[in-house]
Amino acid sequence: MTDKTISRLRRARPTRAKIHELGVPRLSVHRTNLHIYAQVFSADGAKVLASASTLEKDLRGQVGNGGNVKAAVLIGQRIAVEAQKAGIDRVAFDRGGFKYHGRVKALADAAREAGLKF
C-alpha cells in the first residue's frame, strides 16, 4: 500500500470505531479517480446489505465518467433506494478517510434527499 492509502485508512479508523460502538448500519464510501462506490454494512460489519457503484451496467449508460459529482449524486440516490429496499432508513456515514467535500459530500447529500437518515 502507498503512504497515501495508509494515511487515509489511519484517518478512517476512529470513525469506524465510533460507528461500531453506536451499533447502527454503516454507509461506507470509497472513491477513485474513475469511480465511486457505496456500501451499507450491517451493524456488526459482517454483511453487505446494499451496494451501488458507477461500475453497474445500467448506471454506466447514464454516466459517461464515473469520477464526477453527477455520478456521485446518482450513486447516492441509488444507495438510498437499495438500503430502503433492505429495510434500512437510518445509517452512520463513513467517509472512509476522504474529505467531506466534492464527490463524497454530493453522495451524502443525495442519499439524505432520497430518504436515508444520518
ZIKAKA-V57248 format. One record per backbone hydrogen bond with DSSP energy under -0.5 kcal/mol. CO is the residue of the C=O (numbers start at 0). NH is the residue of the N-H. Records with the same first field share a line. If there is no record, write none. Layout:
BEGIN
CO = NH / NH
END
This chain:
BEGIN
1 = 5
2 = 6
3 = 7
4 = 8
5 = 9
6 = 10
7 = 11
8 = 12
9 = 13
11 = 15
12 = 16
13 = 17
14 = 18
15 = 19
16 = 20
17 = 21
18 = 22 / 23
24 = 91
25 = 27 / 40
26 = 93
27 = 38
29 = 36
34 = 31
35 = 53
36 = 29
37 = 51
38 = 27 / 40
39 = 48 / 49
40 = 25
41 = 44
46 = 41 / 48
49 = 39
51 = 37
52 = 55
55 = 58 / 59
56 = 60
57 = 61
58 = 62
61 = 63
67 = 71
68 = 72
69 = 73
70 = 74
71 = 75
72 = 76
73 = 77
74 = 78
75 = 79
76 = 80
77 = 81
78 = 82
79 = 83
80 = 84
81 = 85
82 = 87
83 = 86
88 = 116
91 = 26 / 93
92 = 94
93 = 28
94 = 97
98 = 100
100 = 103
101 = 105
102 = 106
103 = 107
104 = 108
105 = 109
106 = 110
107 = 111
108 = 112
109 = 113
110 = 115
111 = 114
115 = 117
116 = 90
END
